[in-house]
Amino acid sequence: MISDILMERRPGEPGAWKPDPSERMDLPGSIPFLTVHLAALGVFFTGFSWTAAAVAAGLYVVRMFGITAGYHRYLSHKSFQTSRVFQFVLAALATSSGQMGPLWWAGHHRLHHLHSDTAEDVHSPVVRTVWWAHVGWILCGKYMQTPRRMVRDLERYPELEWLNRHYLVPPTLLALALTGLGWWLGRRFPALGTNGLQMLAWAFFAGTVCLYHGTFSINSFCHLMGRRRYNTKDSSRNSFLLALVTLGEGWHNNHHRYPASERQGFFWWEFDPTHYALVVLSRIGLVWGLKRPPDEVLEEAKFFSDLKAGLNPADLAALGIPEAAPEG
């Protein structure tokens, strides 16, 4: 079972990393990614309007939800169930973020869990570097291919295969639609102070860059900064700040302890907007079967909290127990 593979806890292998010659930056292949960053600078030349800024903020939240709920919690981990139609909607929404196709994303993420913080983890900031974990591996042509062996369960959906092959179509259509929206608003409601190029620069290019680095921050920073509630065999950590940026993905140590859980904020005080939205969608029947962390996993957190309260830092280190108290 894929869920069993993803929940397996393996020992970490941090150490010195020597880059392979095959992992050099692929400049021609990186042109689209770099172009989006350059185009985002258009916000300094197209002017500002609250309308463009509001659309950019709204689309950031909607597309981030596509990534967190669609690419991550559903396609990568199957932490809830949905219909084939809504599966495609989530996948298409996530693909509009410009982060490759659904099979590619899920396959590489499953590999990350299988080999987390070992030499085989392609984006570990512990084994490799922060730059590599954050963006270096994406600029490397070696990892452009979909790891097919990890997504056999997803290959049977031709619509997902189509999105995976034509991953540039959804973001291109979104960019065109936003340009048209800005042009229409500029002509119909000139008092709003927006236009096609402004909407394109703010809502698409700048918003997409923010989505890139919000998502990538989990790979890089959530294995280096934050608190550890669970004694996982990797360096995953919980971060409230990154949970805000990524709609709940910042509870990364929780997630690595039990990846099959739909909710990543295991406790009520852990802000997890993706979970709240999925609960609402479950009430109207679009999703169902939301998986929760087992009681023993929640009790494990309490056990470590109680144990830490009675031991000094040296004792904790000797036992290999996470060094920081749990959040809340």
C-alpha positions, -999 to +999 in steps of 0.1 A: +000+000+000+013+035-009+000+049+024+021+023+043+052+032+023+047+069+029+042+064+067+074+043+070+099+060+092+135+056+080+168+067+096+183+099+083+217+101+067+227+138+070+263+145+060+285+163+035+270+165+001+290+165-031+270+177-061+269+153-090+279+167-125+244+157-137+228+181-112+241+213-127+215+240-135+198+235-169+197+270-181+176+265-213+151+243-193+149+270-166+140+298-189+102+296-182+108+296-144+132+326-146+110+344-171+081+344-146+104+360-120+115+387-144+079+394-156+068+398-119+090+429-119+063+444-141+045+455-109+069+484-108+060+495-143+023+489-146+013+508-115-008+498-084-045+494-079-064+478-050-083+458-076-053+441-090-038+436-055-071+420-043-073+397-073-037+387-067-043+379-031-075+360-038-058+339-065-029+332-042-052+317-016-072+297-042-042+283-061-024+276-028-054+256-018-051+237-051-016+228-042-021+219-006-054+201-009-050+188-045-014+180-052-004+173-016-031+160+006-051+142-021-029+131-050+003+126-030-012+111+002-049+101-006-058+116+028-094+120+017-117+108-011-135+127-038-152+122-072-133+119-104-147+152-116-136+171-085-102+153-086-097+169-120-108+203-107-083+202-078-055+190-101-063+216-128-064+243-101-030+232-087-015+230-122-024+266-128+002+275-102+030+267-126+045+239-105+046+212-132+019+185-136+001+164-110+019+131-115+053+148-115+045+167-082+030+137-064+058+114-076+086+136-063+068+143-031+063+106-024+100+101-030+107+128-005+087+109+022+103+076+012+138+090+016+134+120+038+167+137+048+188+108+033+212+109+004+183+099-019+161+128-009+164+152-039+155+183-018+169+179+017+184+210+032+201+188+058+219+165+034+224+191+007+220+229+010+191+253+016+195+268-019+193+233-035+163+223-014+145+255-021+150+259-058+182+243-070+167+209-077+139+225-097+164+242-120+182+209-126+171+190-157+178+157-140+145+159-121+123+171-149+110+136-156+080+121-137+090+093-113+065+069-128+071+040-103+057+062-076+024+071-092+011+039-108-022+046-090-026+080-108-016+068-143-049+052-149-066+086-152-061+100-188-072+135-177-044+136-151-019+123-177-031+151-200-025+177-174+009+162-166+020+164-203+004+198-209+012+214-176+017+248-192-019+250-205-037+259-173-013+287-162-013+301-198-051+301-199-052+318-165-028+345-176-049+352-207-081+353-186-065+378-162-053+400-190-088+400-204-104+407-170-081+437-165-088+451-199-126+447-194-125+463-159-104+491-172-129+499-199-161+492-180-151+506-146-122+530-152-124+543-116-109+510-104-076+521-120-066+488-135-059+474-169-048+442-187-010+445-182-014+455-146-037+426-138-013+402-156+018+415-137+001+415-102-024+387-102-005+362-124+033+368-125+038+383-090+012+359-075+029+329-092+063+339-078+048+341-043+032+307-048+066+292-059+085+304-028+057+298-004+055+262-015+092+257-017+097+271+018+083+238+032+111+218+015+139+242+027+129+259+059+106+234+075+135+210+079+157+236+096+136+261+116+107+256+140+098+231+167+098+194+168+069+177+185+076+141+173+108+122+173+107+114+135+138+100+118+141+132+097+146+168+106+110+180+099+098+208+121+065+227+128+063+264+119+033+286+126+046+313+103+049+289+074+015+275+082+001+310+076+020+313+043+009+279+030-026+274+044-015+249+070+014+231+055+038+245+081+029+217+106+056+197+088+068+176+118+032+165+124+029+156+088+060+135+087+049+116+118+016+106+101+014+116+064-019+099+059-038+125+080-058+150+060-053+176+087-018+187+094-026+209+123-032+180+147-046+202+175-072+229+176-047+257+181-027+248+150-040+270+122-048+249+092-071+267+066-068+238+041-083+215+066-111+240+074-120+243+037-120+205+032-144+201+062-167+226+045-164+208+012-172+175+030-204+190+044-216+197+009-205+163-004-176+173-027-151+153-006-155+127+021-135+102+042-112+128+057-085+109+076-075+121+110-043+112+131-049+081+153-054+086+190-021+069+197-003+095+176-019+123+195-011+106+228+025+103+216+027+140+215+014+143+251+039+117+262+069+136+248+055+168+263+053+152+298+087+136+295+104+168+285+089+186+315+109+163+338+142+161+320+170+185+314+184+192+278+213+168+283+190+140+292+167+148+262+197+148+238+209+114+252+175+099+246+172+114+211+141+132+220+131+164+201+147+194+217+118+218+218+085+218+237+053+213+216+035+243+202+006+257+222 
